[in-house]
Amino acid sequence: MGRSEFYNVDEVPSVLYFHLSQALHGAFWHDHFGTPGSHGCVNLSIVDAKWVFDWAPPELKEGWRAVRKTPAALWVQVEKAKPGQVPSEPQAHLD
């Protein structure tokens, strides 16, 4: 963080916090994924963010918009695929 700018984007989709205010989330306001440009968040396409959000615990109950998890117990390794490379199946370590 450390920058003075403040982001205010209403209805950011599929937010998964991993450290303080830093999160994995969908970004509908740009399409230049893989290029540094945020204050620590990992911007994903809307489709990818929803997939990760639905895949990761804890489960969001029907009709709920958010759920708070106690300290993180899920580790996810993110890899950047080369053009044309098929990504490997997602793997996670859940304590």
N, C-alpha and C positions, 0 to 999 in steps of 0.2 A: 504494500500500500504506500503510504508516505506521500502521496500526491494530494494536492488540495482540491482537485476537481471532484464533483459529486455527481453520480449517475442517478437519474430518477426515471426509470422506465416502468410504466404501469403494466401490470399483468405479465410479468416475466414468467414464461411457462417452464414447468418441470424442473424446479430448483432443488438441488441436492447440495446442501452446505457441507464443506469438508474442513474449513478452518475459519473461524470467526465469521466474517461476512463474505468470504470467498466460496464460490460454489460452481458446480457444473450446472448449466442451464441452457435452455433454448434461446436463440437470438434471432428474432424476426427482422431486426433493423439493419442487418448486413449479411453478406454472403462470402466474406473473405476469411473463411475458417482456416486455421493453421498459421495465421499471421498474428504475431504478438500485438496486443492493442488494448488490453483491459488492465484492470488493477488487481489481477490475480485470479479472476474468474476464468473458467473454461467455457467458452461459447461453443454451442453445438447447434447443428441444424435442428429444426423443430421436431422432425421425425426421429433423429438420433437421440435427442434429449428425452423425448417421451419413452423411447425404448429403454434407455438406461434407468430412468425414473421408475418405470413399471417393473424392471428387473431387480433393482436394489431394494433391500429391506430398509425401513419397515414398510409393511403394506399400508396403503392409504385406504381408509374405509370408504364405502359407498357414500357419496354426497359430501365428503370432506374435501377441503382445499389444501390442507397442510397437516403435518404431524411432526412432532418434535421427538427426536431420538436422543437418548442419553449418549455419553461419549462414544465416538465412532468405534465400531467393531468390525468394519468392512474395509478391506484393502482391495483396490482395483488398479491394475496396471494398464496404462493407456499407451498404445503404440501408434506411431504414424506410419500408415501403409504407403508403400511406393506406388506410383501410378500403375494400374492394372493388377496389383497384388490383391489377392483375396485375404481379408483379415482372418486371423485365427479365431476360434470360438472364445467368447469372453470367459475369463476365469476370475474367481474372486476367492479371497480367504476370509471366512466369517468366523470370528472368535465366539 
